[in-house]
Amino acid sequence: MNPRATTKPRINSATAIRAASLRRRESEKLGVRRAILAAAGELLLESGYAAFSMRKLAERIGYTPTTVYRYFRDKDALLMTVVSDGFVLFEEKLRQAIYGEHDPFAQLQALGRAYVTFGLNHPMHYRVMFMQRADFWSTMPEDFCQPMMASFEVLHAVVQRAIATGESSQTQARTVSHAIWAQVHGVVALALTMPFMDPPQVTAMAESGMQLVLEGFRRR
């Protein structure tokens, strides 16, 4: 037997150690970033944008402000990231809501429910996405705006399909999409700002509102 045939290739231990160290550092950096974003969301929800500060955030997670600034240059950059991440999750929930349903009018009803559910289940994200610092949309880089546009396109595409059936009383898909968005946003905004509104009341209001909108949209 040739002894060389069974000899395993030697692993450079120094290279393996460096690779493991790099993986560990990257994992630690990702963990710190996630901790910063999670704590930022909590703090924004508790105190609002005006009272939010990077110093308060650093105190909450037990890091120095310098550490936080290594990941985000200022609180606007941090908020932009929270908003962008929120829209990624939002789009995912909307697409899940219409998966397997083929009737566009039924899809619109499902999207309305998913929108309200998202707002109630993710109040921090919803507030910073739709209710705080609306001026961000005129200053955010295009790559940050992309998740927002993608989530709106889910609704817009379904409205276009509904119009294409010939059963719609409307022909302007973007206008109808904005009208549907305004209706469900109103429900969520009321739910988040009016503490006396309980979940069953919010659900009933959302269902009734969507029914009225869709009855006006669908040709009788």
Secondary structure, 3 states (H helix, E strand, C coil): CCHHHHCCCCCCHHHHHHHHHHHHHHHHHHHHHHHHHHHHHHHHHHHHHHHCCHHHHHHHHCCCHHHHHHHCCCHHHHHHHHHHHHHHHHHHHHHHHHCCCCCHHHHHHHHHHHHHHHHHHCHHHHHHHHHCCHHHHHCCCHHHHHHHHHHHHHHHHHHHHHHHCCCECCCCHHHHHHHHHHHHHHHHHHHHHCCCCCHHHHHHHHHHHHHHHHHHHECC
